[in-house]
Amino acid sequence: MRYRPIRHSVAGGARLPAPSTLLVIGMLTAAVGGRAAVATAAAHGARPPLPPGIGRRSDVPPPPAAPSGALTSLQRRLRTDIGSRPGSNSALVVDLTTNRTLWAYNDNTPRLPASIEKLWTTTTALLELGPTATFQTRVYGNGRLTSAGSLIGTLYLRGGGDPTFGSASFDRTMYGTGATVQQLAADIRALGITRIQGRIVGDDSYFDSLRGTPATGYSANLAVEGELSALSYDAGFTSPEEDHLQANPPLFAAQAFAAALRADGVRLAPGTTIGTGRTPRTATMLASESSPNLAQLMTLTNSPSDNFFAETLLKDIGAQLGGGGTTARGAAVVRRFIGRTFGLHPRLDDGSGLSRYDRTSARQIVLLLREMRSQPAFWNSLAIAGVRGTWRYQMLGTRAVGNCRGKDGTLHDVANLVGYCRAANGNQIVFAFFMNGLSNPTAGHQWEDKAGAALAEYRG
């Protein structure tokens, strides 16, 4: 990402009638769906079929375009802006309309992708889980519920890998959407529960307990990732200012849930303890709130280049398809899927591109962009020049505004830009510019912006 983005509800809670007699919460399995409801995405189970046209094909670029004055002028500009600049640079530009290569430069050389990596993560999530998939944060109960509405027992707040879960004010300010703790508290109050006597437990066992990624030694990092947890609350920050991380995410979330219950009129008896642990198999699901669907989560990931969302989605992929909610399991699924589906083998071990181990070539990313052009959720998730996301203030005053969209990536020595441009002749152009080994990535992005504007001005 070029800058650290602001961290940006679908109600789905199960409802029970208000109690009129003494009930044993642990025996209500049949009424509310039981333990099977632990699955954290609507798409859990059979994977959706691949969309038509998606499949393995050669990543060798198409034949060169026929020489012309316009092409010669374009190539001269690209050589000036990308090819002649300092650093280890690569590029590939293909006219999708004519299926001809306009310019190639070290296009098969692997480079550090930086946040271009997010396109591998979100593509895998989209095609494996489907655009309507959601992730659930749920409340389970064990104990007994009296006719007066007192729950004598334990409430378990179980995270399911929703990166938007948090307070209503945080979600409204940062994302404009998301599942909130206030919604879950209202769900519990709607069941007729007016008093809690026992415990409230935060459960984030759906993921591992590592709060960071390989780039941060698996420790939480305030500057680049937030704090990873299956029960993330406000992305792991203690306030909307995002200047401090929570010491214990599941405990913080459980405490926030307790406060939301009180605010909704549910009394907590003196001695009600708040802690962390695992939801027992005997517990019954009482309420559930869904994340925005995956298509929306992709936009919240790619357009602002949000590392926290990308790394959470990677653990979601691992949890659902790789046998465990870990960065390593998620990365293994992405590698297998990209290899099996597209015949591509980028080197990756995280979801956001912060790792120095990651490698991707311009040729690989152009093939991905060509394959995914017809997928609305992918297309709509990208930043747009002069309009939104990390490209909001890029290429201003040029024909690229509104005509170019894609993804950029930045590390202290990396400036990358990939995406699509509608040329002046109406043709659709797909491109990848990789600039590694830079002393000034800001200057690299400025050169790439000029190159992107040249694509939008191209008349064939």
C-alpha positions as CSV (number, residue, x, y, z in Angstrom):
1,M,0.0,0.0,0.0
2,R,1.1,3.6,-0.5
3,Y,-0.3,4.8,2.7
4,R,-1.7,3.2,5.8
5,P,-5.4,3.1,5.2
6,I,-8.2,3.9,7.6
7,R,-9.5,0.5,8.7
8,H,-12.9,0.3,7.3
9,S,-24.4,-5.8,8.6
10,V,-25.9,-8.2,7.8
11,A,-28.1,-9.5,10.5
12,G,-28.5,-13.3,10.7
13,G,-29.2,-14.1,14.3
14,A,-31.2,-17.1,15.2
15,R,-34.3,-16.2,17.2
16,L,-35.9,-18.0,20.1
17,P,-39.3,-17.2,21.7
18,A,-39.2,-15.6,25.1
19,P,-39.1,-18.3,27.8
20,S,-42.2,-19.1,29.8
21,T,-40.8,-22.1,31.7
22,L,-37.4,-23.2,33.0
23,L,-35.3,-24.2,30.0
24,V,-32.0,-26.0,29.8
25,I,-29.9,-24.0,27.2
26,G,-27.7,-27.0,26.4
27,M,-30.8,-29.0,25.2
28,L,-32.0,-26.5,22.6
29,T,-29.8,-27.8,19.8
30,A,-32.6,-28.8,17.5
31,A,-34.3,-25.5,17.9
32,V,-31.4,-23.3,16.8
33,G,-29.3,-25.4,14.5
34,G,-26.9,-26.9,17.0
35,R,-23.1,-27.3,16.7
36,A,-23.2,-27.5,12.9
37,A,-23.6,-23.7,12.9
38,V,-20.0,-23.4,13.9
39,A,-19.2,-23.1,10.1
40,T,-18.1,-19.6,9.6
41,A,-19.0,-18.9,6.0
42,A,-22.2,-19.3,4.0
43,A,-20.2,-21.1,1.3
44,H,-18.8,-23.7,3.7
45,G,-19.3,-27.1,2.2
46,A,-19.3,-27.7,-1.6
47,R,-17.1,-25.3,-3.4
48,P,-18.7,-23.2,-6.1
49,P,-17.9,-24.2,-9.7
50,L,-15.3,-22.1,-11.5
51,P,-16.9,-19.4,-13.6
52,P,-17.0,-20.0,-17.4
53,G,-13.7,-19.1,-19.1
54,I,-11.5,-19.5,-16.0
55,G,-8.9,-22.2,-16.4
56,R,-5.3,-23.2,-17.0
57,R,-3.6,-21.6,-20.0
58,S,-0.1,-20.5,-21.0
59,D,1.2,-17.3,-19.4
60,V,3.3,-16.7,-22.5
61,P,2.3,-13.2,-23.8
62,P,0.4,-13.0,-27.1
63,P,2.3,-12.0,-30.3
64,P,3.6,-8.4,-30.6
65,A,1.3,-5.8,-32.1
66,A,1.9,-4.6,-35.6
67,P,4.2,-1.6,-35.8
68,S,2.6,1.8,-35.9
69,G,3.4,5.4,-35.1
70,A,1.1,5.3,-32.0
71,L,2.7,2.1,-30.8
72,T,6.2,3.4,-31.3
73,S,5.4,6.6,-29.3
74,L,3.8,4.5,-26.5
75,Q,6.8,2.2,-26.3
76,R,9.2,5.2,-26.2
77,R,7.3,6.6,-23.2
78,L,7.2,3.3,-21.4
79,R,10.9,2.8,-21.9
80,T,11.5,6.3,-20.5
81,D,9.1,5.9,-17.5
82,I,9.9,2.3,-16.6
83,G,12.7,0.7,-18.6
84,S,15.3,3.4,-18.1
85,R,14.7,4.1,-14.5
86,P,17.0,2.9,-11.7
87,G,16.2,-0.4,-10.0
88,S,15.3,-3.9,-11.0
89,N,12.2,-3.3,-13.2
90,S,9.8,-5.4,-15.2
91,A,6.7,-4.7,-17.3
92,L,4.2,-6.3,-19.6
93,V,1.4,-4.5,-21.5
94,V,-1.2,-6.4,-23.5
95,D,-4.1,-5.1,-25.6
96,L,-7.0,-7.4,-24.5
97,T,-9.1,-6.2,-27.4
98,T,-6.7,-7.3,-30.1
99,N,-4.9,-9.9,-28.1
100,R,-1.5,-8.4,-28.9
101,T,1.5,-7.5,-26.7
102,L,2.3,-3.8,-26.8
103,W,5.4,-3.9,-24.7
104,A,7.4,-6.5,-22.7
105,Y,10.4,-5.8,-20.5
106,N,11.9,-8.5,-18.2
107,D,8.3,-9.7,-17.9
108,N,9.2,-13.3,-16.8
109,T,11.5,-12.2,-13.9
110,P,10.1,-12.7,-10.4
111,R,9.9,-9.5,-8.3
112,L,8.8,-8.5,-4.9
113,P,5.0,-8.0,-5.4
114,A,4.3,-5.9,-2.2
115,S,0.5,-5.4,-2.0
116,I,0.0,-6.9,-5.5
117,E,0.0,-10.1,-3.4
118,K,-3.5,-9.3,-2.3
119,L,-4.8,-10.1,-5.8
120,W,-3.7,-13.8,-5.3
121,T,-5.4,-13.9,-1.9
122,T,-8.7,-12.3,-2.9
123,T,-8.9,-14.2,-6.2
124,T,-8.6,-17.5,-4.3
125,A,-11.2,-16.5,-1.7
126,L,-13.6,-15.4,-4.4
127,L,-13.3,-18.4,-6.7
128,E,-13.1,-21.0,-3.8
129,L,-15.8,-19.6,-1.5
130,G,-18.0,-17.5,-3.9
131,P,-18.9,-13.8,-3.8
132,T,-21.9,-14.3,-1.4
133,A,-19.8,-16.1,1.3
134,T,-20.0,-14.5,4.7
135,F,-18.2,-15.1,8.0
136,Q,-20.1,-15.4,11.2
137,T,-19.6,-14.2,14.8
138,R,-21.8,-16.2,17.1
139,V,-23.1,-16.4,20.6
140,Y,-23.5,-19.8,22.3
141,G,-25.0,-20.7,25.6
142,N,-24.6,-23.3,28.3
143,G,-26.7,-23.4,31.5
144,R,-30.4,-22.8,32.2
145,L,-32.8,-20.0,31.4
146,T,-35.4,-19.2,34.0
147,S,-39.0,-18.0,33.3
148,A,-37.9,-14.6,34.6
149,G,-35.3,-14.3,31.8
150,S,-32.2,-15.0,33.8
151,L,-29.4,-17.0,32.2
152,I,-27.6,-19.0,34.9
153,G,-24.6,-20.3,33.0
154,T,-22.1,-19.1,30.4
155,L,-22.3,-17.1,27.2
156,Y,-19.6,-17.8,24.6
157,L,-18.8,-15.2,22.0
158,R,-17.2,-17.2,19.2
159,G,-15.3,-15.5,16.4
160,G,-15.5,-16.8,12.9
161,G,-12.9,-14.7,11.1
162,D,-15.0,-11.6,10.3
163,P,-12.5,-8.7,9.8
164,T,-15.3,-6.2,10.2
165,F,-16.6,-7.3,13.6
166,G,-16.5,-4.5,16.2
167,S,-18.4,-1.6,17.5
168,A,-21.1,0.2,15.5
169,S,-19.3,3.5,15.6
170,F,-16.0,2.0,14.4
171,D,-17.6,0.0,11.6
172,R,-19.7,3.0,10.5
173,T,-16.6,5.3,10.5
174,M,-14.1,2.9,9.0
175,Y,-16.1,0.7,6.6
176,G,-19.7,2.0,6.4
177,T,-20.8,-1.6,7.0
178,G,-20.0,-4.6,9.1
179,A,-21.3,-6.9,11.9
180,T,-21.3,-5.2,15.3
181,V,-21.3,-6.2,18.9
182,Q,-24.5,-4.1,19.4
183,Q,-26.4,-6.3,16.9
184,L,-25.4,-9.5,18.9
185,A,-26.4,-7.9,22.2
186,A,-29.8,-7.0,20.6
187,D,-30.2,-10.6,19.4
188,I,-29.7,-11.9,23.0
189,R,-32.1,-9.4,24.4
190,A,-34.7,-10.3,21.8
191,L,-34.5,-13.9,23.1
192,G,-36.0,-12.7,26.4
193,I,-32.7,-12.9,28.3
194,T,-32.6,-10.0,30.7
195,R,-30.0,-11.1,33.2
196,I,-26.7,-13.0,33.1
197,Q,-25.5,-14.8,36.1
198,G,-22.3,-16.8,35.4
199,R,-19.6,-16.1,32.8
200,I,-19.0,-14.4,29.4
201,V,-16.2,-16.0,27.4
202,G,-14.4,-14.8,24.3
203,D,-13.4,-17.7,21.9
204,D,-11.0,-17.0,19.0
205,S,-9.9,-20.6,18.6
206,Y,-11.1,-20.8,15.0
207,F,-7.6,-19.2,14.1
208,D,-4.3,-19.9,15.7
209,S,-3.1,-17.4,18.4
210,L,-0.4,-15.8,16.2
211,R,-1.2,-12.1,15.9
212,G,1.0,-11.2,13.0
213,T,2.6,-12.7,9.9
214,P,6.0,-13.8,8.7
215,A,7.0,-10.2,7.9
216,T,6.5,-9.3,11.6
217,G,7.8,-12.5,13.2
218,Y,4.2,-13.5,13.7
219,S,3.8,-10.7,16.3
220,A,1.2,-7.9,16.1
221,N,2.4,-4.8,14.4
222,L,0.7,-1.5,14.9
223,A,1.9,0.1,11.7
224,V,1.1,-2.5,9.1
225,E,-1.4,-5.2,10.1
226,G,-3.5,-4.5,13.1
227,E,-3.9,-7.6,15.2
228,L,-5.0,-10.9,13.7
229,S,-7.6,-12.9,15.6
230,A,-10.7,-15.0,14.7
231,L,-12.5,-12.7,17.1
232,S,-11.0,-9.5,16.0
233,Y,-12.8,-6.4,17.5
234,D,-12.2,-3.1,15.8
235,A,-9.3,-4.7,13.9
236,G,-7.5,-5.2,17.2
237,F,-7.2,-1.5,18.0
238,T,-8.3,0.1,21.3
239,S,-9.7,3.2,19.7
240,P,-10.6,4.6,16.2
241,E,-7.4,6.5,16.3
242,E,-5.6,3.2,15.8
243,D,-2.7,4.2,18.0
244,H,-2.7,1.2,20.4
245,L,-3.3,-2.5,20.0
246,Q,-5.3,-4.6,22.3
247,A,-3.3,-6.8,24.7
248,N,-5.8,-9.7,24.4
249,P,-8.2,-9.6,21.5
250,P,-10.7,-12.3,22.6
251,L,-10.9,-10.8,26.1
252,F,-11.3,-7.3,24.7
253,A,-14.2,-8.5,22.5
254,A,-15.8,-10.3,25.4
255,Q,-15.6,-7.2,27.5
256,A,-17.1,-5.1,24.7
257,F,-19.9,-7.7,24.4
258,A,-20.6,-7.4,28.1
259,A,-20.8,-3.6,27.8
260,A,-23.2,-3.9,24.8
261,L,-25.4,-6.3,26.7
262,R,-25.6,-3.8,29.6
263,A,-26.4,-1.0,27.2
264,D,-29.2,-3.0,25.7
265,G,-30.8,-3.6,29.1
266,V,-29.4,-7.0,30.0
267,R,-28.2,-6.9,33.6
268,L,-25.0,-8.7,34.6
269,A,-25.1,-10.1,38.1
270,P,-22.3,-9.2,40.5
271,G,-19.6,-11.8,40.1
272,T,-20.3,-12.4,36.4
273,T,-16.8,-13.1,35.2
274,I,-15.4,-12.2,31.7
275,G,-12.6,-14.3,30.3
276,T,-11.4,-16.4,27.4
277,G,-11.7,-20.0,26.4
278,R,-13.2,-22.5,24.0
279,T,-16.9,-23.0,23.3
280,P,-17.8,-26.6,24.4
281,R,-19.6,-28.9,22.1
282,T,-22.5,-29.0,24.4
283,A,-23.2,-25.3,23.9
284,T,-26.2,-24.2,21.8
285,M,-26.1,-21.3,19.3
286,L,-28.2,-18.5,20.4
287,A,-27.4,-15.7,17.9
288,S,-25.3,-15.0,14.9
289,E,-24.3,-12.0,12.9
290,S,-22.8,-12.1,9.4
291,S,-20.0,-10.2,7.9
292,P,-20.5,-8.3,4.6
293,N,-20.4,-10.7,1.7
294,L,-17.1,-11.6,0.2
295,A,-17.6,-9.3,-2.8
296,Q,-17.8,-6.4,-0.3
297,L,-14.9,-7.7,1.7
298,M,-12.8,-7.8,-1.4
299,T,-13.5,-4.1,-2.1
300,L,-12.5,-3.3,1.5
301,T,-9.3,-5.2,1.0
302,N,-8.1,-4.3,-2.5
303,S,-9.2,-0.7,-3.0
304,P,-7.6,0.7,0.1
305,S,-4.9,-2.0,0.2
306,D,-5.8,-3.2,3.7
307,N,-3.2,-5.6,5.1
308,F,-5.4,-6.6,8.1
309,F,-8.3,-7.7,5.8
310,A,-5.9,-9.6,3.5
311,E,-4.2,-11.5,6.3
312,T,-7.6,-12.3,7.9
313,L,-9.0,-13.6,4.6
314,L,-5.9,-15.8,4.2
315,K,-6.5,-17.4,7.6
316,D,-10.2,-17.8,6.7
317,I,-9.1,-19.6,3.6
318,G,-6.8,-21.9,5.7
319,A,-9.6,-22.5,8.2
320,Q,-12.1,-23.5,5.6
321,L,-10.0,-25.2,3.0
322,G,-6.6,-26.0,4.4
323,G,-7.3,-27.7,7.7
324,G,-6.5,-24.8,10.0
325,G,-6.8,-21.0,10.5
326,T,-3.2,-20.2,10.1
327,T,-1.2,-18.1,7.7
328,A,0.8,-21.1,6.5
329,R,-2.3,-23.2,5.8
330,G,-4.0,-20.3,4.0
331,A,-0.9,-19.6,1.9
332,A,-0.6,-23.3,1.0
333,V,-4.2,-23.3,-0.3
334,V,-3.6,-20.2,-2.4
335,R,-0.5,-21.7,-3.9
336,R,-2.3,-24.9,-4.8
337,F,-5.4,-23.1,-6.1
338,I,-3.4,-20.7,-8.3
339,G,-1.3,-23.5,-9.7
340,R,-4.2,-25.8,-10.3
341,T,-6.5,-23.2,-11.8
342,F,-4.2,-20.9,-13.8
343,G,-1.0,-22.9,-14.1
344,L,0.9,-20.2,-12.3
345,H,3.3,-20.6,-9.4
346,P,4.1,-17.3,-7.7
347,R,6.1,-17.6,-4.5
348,L,4.1,-16.5,-1.5
349,D,3.9,-17.1,2.2
350,D,1.5,-14.4,3.4
351,G,-1.7,-12.7,2.2
352,S,-0.8,-9.0,2.0
353,G,2.7,-8.9,0.4
354,L,4.7,-7.7,3.3
355,S,6.9,-10.7,3.3
356,R,10.3,-10.4,1.6
357,Y,10.0,-14.0,0.5
358,D,7.1,-13.3,-1.9
359,R,7.9,-13.2,-5.6
360,T,5.6,-12.6,-8.6
361,S,6.4,-11.8,-12.3
362,A,4.7,-9.2,-14.5
363,R,3.8,-12.1,-16.8
364,Q,2.0,-14.0,-14.0
365,I,0.0,-11.0,-12.9
366,V,-1.1,-10.0,-16.4
367,L,-2.4,-13.5,-17.0
368,L,-4.3,-13.3,-13.7
369,L,-5.8,-10.0,-14.7
370,R,-6.8,-11.3,-18.1
371,E,-8.5,-14.3,-16.6
372,M,-10.3,-12.2,-13.9
373,R,-11.5,-9.4,-16.1
374,S,-15.0,-10.9,-16.5
375,Q,-15.5,-11.4,-12.7
376,P,-17.6,-8.4,-11.3
377,A,-16.5,-8.9,-7.7
378,F,-12.8,-8.7,-8.7
379,W,-13.3,-5.8,-11.1
380,N,-15.3,-3.8,-8.6
381,S,-12.8,-4.3,-5.8
382,L,-10.0,-2.4,-7.5
383,A,-8.9,1.2,-6.9
384,I,-9.8,3.7,-9.7
385,A,-7.5,6.5,-10.8
386,G,-8.7,9.8,-9.5
387,V,-11.8,8.2,-7.9
388,R,-11.2,5.8,-5.0
389,G,-8.8,3.8,-2.9
390,T,-5.1,4.1,-3.2
391,W,-5.5,5.6,-6.7
392,R,-7.8,8.4,-5.5
393,Y,-5.1,11.0,-5.9
394,Q,-3.1,9.3,-8.7
395,M,-3.0,10.3,-12.4
396,L,-5.0,13.4,-11.8
397,G,-5.4,15.7,-14.7
398,T,-5.0,12.9,-17.2
399,R,-7.3,10.7,-19.3
400,A,-6.5,7.9,-16.8
401,V,-9.0,9.3,-14.3
402,G,-12.0,7.0,-14.3
403,N,-10.4,4.9,-17.2
404,C,-7.7,3.1,-15.3
405,R,-8.2,0.8,-12.3
406,G,-6.1,-1.8,-10.5
407,K,-3.8,-2.3,-7.6
408,D,-0.5,-0.8,-6.4
409,G,2.1,-2.1,-4.0
410,T,4.7,-0.4,-1.9
411,L,7.6,-1.4,0.3
412,H,10.5,0.8,1.3
413,D,12.3,-0.2,-1.9
414,V,9.4,-1.3,-4.1
415,A,6.8,0.5,-6.3
416,N,4.4,-1.6,-8.3
417,L,1.4,-0.8,-10.4
418,V,-0.9,-3.3,-12.2
419,G,-4.4,-3.1,-13.7
420,Y,-6.5,-2.2,-16.6
421,C,-6.8,1.0,-18.7
422,R,-9.4,1.9,-21.4
423,A,-7.3,3.4,-24.2
424,A,-8.4,6.5,-26.2
425,N,-9.3,4.1,-29.1
426,G,-11.7,2.2,-26.7
427,N,-9.5,-0.9,-26.4
428,Q,-9.0,-2.5,-23.1
429,I,-5.4,-2.7,-22.0
430,V,-4.0,-4.9,-19.1
431,F,-0.6,-4.1,-17.7
432,A,1.9,-4.8,-14.9
433,F,4.7,-2.4,-13.9
434,F,7.2,-3.8,-11.3
435,M,9.9,-1.5,-9.9
436,N,12.2,-3.1,-7.2
437,G,15.4,-2.0,-5.6
438,L,14.4,1.6,-5.4
439,S,15.8,4.2,-3.1
440,N,12.6,6.3,-3.5
441,P,9.4,4.3,-4.1
442,T,7.4,7.6,-4.2
443,A,9.4,8.6,-7.3
444,G,8.8,5.1,-8.7
445,H,5.0,5.5,-8.4
446,Q,5.2,8.9,-10.1
447,W,6.9,7.3,-13.1
448,E,4.4,4.5,-13.1
449,D,1.5,7.0,-13.0
450,K,2.9,8.6,-16.1
451,A,3.1,5.3,-17.8
452,G,-0.5,4.5,-16.8
453,A,-1.6,7.8,-18.2
454,A,0.2,7.0,-21.5
455,L,-1.9,3.8,-21.7
456,A,-5.1,5.7,-21.3
457,E,-4.0,8.1,-24.1
458,Y,-3.0,5.3,-26.5
459,R,-4.9,5.4,-29.8
460,G,-3.6,2.3,-31.4
